[in-house]
Amino acid sequence: MTTAPGPNSFPVPYAGAERQSWRAIAKGLGRNALAGFPPRAFEEMAVARSFVGRQQIILSDPSGIRHILIENAENYRRTASVFRLLGPVLGNGLFLAEGEDWRAQRRTAAPAFAPRMMGSVAEHVARASDRLVGELAAQGGAEVNLFARLQLLTLEIAATALFSLDIAGEAPALRSEMRGYAGGIGRPTLLDFLTPRGLPVPRSWARWRFRRRWMARIAGIIAARRAEPMANPLANPLADPPRDLFDMMAAAAIGKRRLVEETATMLVAGQETTAIALLWSLYLAASVPGVQERIFAEAARLDLGPAGAAAALPHLVYARAVIDEALRLCPPAFSIVRQARSADEAGGVMIPARAVVLIVPWVLHRHHRLWRDPDNFDPSRFLPGAEPPARFSYLPFGAGPRACVGAQFALTESVLVLARLIQVFRIELAGDRPVLPLATITLQPDHSPPFRLLPR
Ligand code: HEM
């Protein structure tokens, strides 16, 4: 049963046309990819269509998803367009690496994201949140562009927690480069999808120049860090443990260029997605009556400063449910794309060789056959005791061997920042223009809504 829309209803704002020409799909991809998902994708377990001569399948069937992301993951790779669009910013770091190279990188990086590291992540987050709270308090309730500030915050946290780098000085310039790329030559065009991997498209040259400039900038930032003596993890890991991800990568003796690209990957992948998750969570908490009061009631009695944040985390149960629910309604990684190496069958759906399979959290998380009241913001779905979501119906961080390595990091960070802001401020939207999701590389807000933060 579906209830009537109320203040907690955030319906799908773009009904993609039922039948779309490839021209319309291509045009939408550059503007707002959400318009490419027809209403029946939210009703049916698989929707197949032809996209410029190649089969594209929007797959929501949980057993089919499990097959593709886990059981037969080896048969599926990232598409040429993903390499083309993300390569200039991520390089050949963990996200885009393949085969043995990927396995080695994942083995090196995983310990930095293990549960035992989350205490130290919490401390870094709390320290950065303290600075943010101080800055925002000084604004005295004036309108603030919170999204821009959150983007700097998440970049600073990734840099300090993973690389022991203080990049407060460089962060605005890095953000501006990223924004310029994503809004300009990083936007997909039809040729990005049509041209086989390895062949150039008209924007390749500009993207190559961007990549050189961007990686040189990252290399400059980590030069100072490279000069520091490395804790030697081989000597005695307990007495002299690696300090951070940087030490772990350096201990794995990877080359200088790879170190730069891996750093770029972690800074970018961990930054934009988490800032977006926080923005949506704050927007929803400010829009739906009662939500922030409940977070405040939980956070008020906790020490969320550097000394107490790690211990407070398990008590932020409702704040965590708000983050989980925001990630359901507005998943920053809105689409997980794979291309079949050879023909296969997934959940009863035939997948021809070279077909592109779209596993779309944006669709999956609002699927009418998988969720009750899918368009309603209802954090209680994720509270302890609630029936857990059906397996493979909730994938904000993907699944299987290529699932997000930073999921716990992102959750630790988002929950603590959300709770800390609401512990100190009452959050209000300063305008009444609704914020709509817009998908290019990630699921962004279509504009940066002005907020007012009033000290409690
Ligand atoms: C709310 C925040 C985040 C979201 C929604 C998110 C989402 C995702 C998703 C869906 C994938 C899988 C993509 C696929 O299978 O094609 C992924 C992979 C990845 N994420 Fe995240 N992520 C977040 C935060 C982070 C953070 C904080 C880091 C690191 C600091 C990070 C680093 C990565 C990397 C390196 C991969 C590639 C893993 C691999 O291929 O082995 N992410 N992320």
Residues whose N, C-alpha, C, O or C-beta is under 5 A from the ligand:
A	BS01	HEM	L94 F95 M266 A269 G270 T273 T274 A277 P332 A333 I336 V337 L395 P396 F397 G398 P401 R402 A403 C404 V405 G406 F409 A410
